[in-house]
């Protein structure tokens, strides 16, 4: 499961290559020329791509997503194909819809101002509000679990040849993060992270092949969950399929859980409610429950390591980049206070008790 040298290089290149060099004016031109769309253009934040939100004079808003030049066309095709697959599913209304060009294409190749070529596509903008974990409604974690499980059910029979490309955020390959550990300057933190990776390599990685595998969303963080306007309990949609990957199903659950136990009091109530909602649609197996605490920790280790690595590359923005690492480290410490077996027991008993 470790990243080979060439795979690691590809995964790093994807996060270190400059974002596409396109202006709002260029984006407007592409939208008008290929999609017949016009309106007010607004640039959006993105880790490695370039996104523009279009507010049309009439009709639904949409997003022009221009992939990083380091992203192979097959990967973009994988993401588009998955969304097209979901259009015929029960969850279709809660995921972005692909917008075709005027001549029926689902993606186009475009040249940036620096001469690099990129793959672009347009997705419908989903309405809804983003909420931080501390501002979720009482029923929100349960609804999030239900929604992610429904998405996973819809993706269960989806396959694509590019679904297992090298991605640093793919925690089934967490052992490969060792090559980035030297960017963690604090010796104590370095040792803690190394110990977690040792445990993952020895106790978790050998058991992953026996779990249920499929294409998963892989990034259900609070910024990618939309709630109905004025209702902090009901999920309106899931966005950002850019980290989608083929991996154990339990990884999708673990990624979401990693963001649901970050309250200052160390409570994991939201995490337990999320698991209850997920299990109402797709019950987890005994093996998945046993590995879940380790996988949650692996996600937080991944966040900390990648954040420190990126901070070492962009020292002027170090404080901002490391904010997510600080939150992830708190969760890592919360889980570290009890043996994984005890956490697993709590998770299973909670889901069984509230079934």
Residue, then its C-alpha position, 0 to 999 in steps of 0.5 A: x500500500x505504500x507509495x512507490x517512488x514514482x507514485x509519490x513523485x506524481x502525488x507530490x507534483x499534483x500538489x506543488x504544480x502552480x494552479x492554472x493561470x487563467x483570469x476571470x476574463x478568460x473564464x468568461x470567454x470560455x463559458x460563452x464560447x463553449x457553453x453559451x453562458x454569460x453572467x457575473x464571474x467570481x473566482x473561488x478558492x482551490x488547493x490545486x485547481x482554478x475554479x470560477x463561479x458564474x452568476x448568470x442573468x437568468x437560470x442556475x449558477x454554475x462553476x467552471x472547474x479547470x484542472x491542474x496541468x499535472x492532473x492526467x486527463x484520465x483523472x478528470x474523466x474519472x471524476x466527471x464519469x462518477x458524477x454522470x453515474x450519480x445522475x441516475x441515482x437516488x442521491x442525484x439532487x444532492x450532488x453537482x450535475x455536469x453541464x455539457x457544452x453546446x456541442x454535447x461534450x462533458x469536458x474541454x481542453x483549454x490553454x492557459x496564459x502561460x501555455x499549459x494545457x488543462x482539462x475543464x468542465x462545468x458543474x451546476x452550483x448547489x444551493x445551501x450553507x456551509x457550517x462549522x462542526x460547532x454550529x451543526x444542528x443536533x440532528x446534523x451529524x446523523x443526517x450527514x452519516x445517512x447522506x454519505x452512506x447513500x452516496x456510497x451506495x450509489x457509487x458501489x457499482x461504479x468503476x473506472x480505470x483511473x480510480x486508484x491514481x496516486x493521491x497524497x490524501x489517500x490514507x490507505x497509502x499513509x505509510x508513504x508519508x514517511x518521506x515527508x516527515x522530515x518537514x516536521x521540525x518539532x522532534x516530539x511531534x515528529x516522533x508522535x507522527x512516526x509512531x502512528x505511521x508505524x502502527x498503521x504499517x504494522x497493524x492496519x495496512x495488512x488488513x485493508x485488502x480484506x475490507x469492502x472496497x469501492x470508489x468513495x468521496x474521500x473528503x467529507x469535511x465541513x466545507x464540502x457539506x451543504x445544509x439547507x438555508x435556515x436549517x442546521x439539521x438537514x443536509x442539502x448536498x455534498x460537493x467537491x469530488x476532487x479527492x475521490x478515489x477507490x479505497x476501503x469503504x471504511x476510509x470514507x467513514x473515517x475521513x468524515x469522523x476525523x472532522x467530527x470530534x474537534x470540540x474543545x471538550x473532547x466530546x465524540x458525540x457528533x462522531x457517534x451520531x454520524x456513525x449511527x446515521x451511516x449504519x442506518x443505511x449501511x451497517x459497518x462490519x466488525x472488521x471495519x469498526x475495529x480499524x476505524x479508530x486507526x483510520x481516523x488517526x491516519x487521516x489526522x496524521x495525513x493532515x498534519x504531515x501534509x500541512x507541515x510539508x506545505x508550510x515548509x514550501x510556503x513559509x510566508x503563509x505558514x501560520x494559515x496553512x498550519x491551522x488545519x494541522x492544529x485542529x487535526x492534532x487535537x483530534x489525534x490527541x483525543x483518540x490517543x487518550x483511550x485504546x483503539x479497542x475501547x473506542x471501537x467498543x463505544x462506537x459499536x455499542x452506541x450504534x447497536x443501542x440506538x438502532 
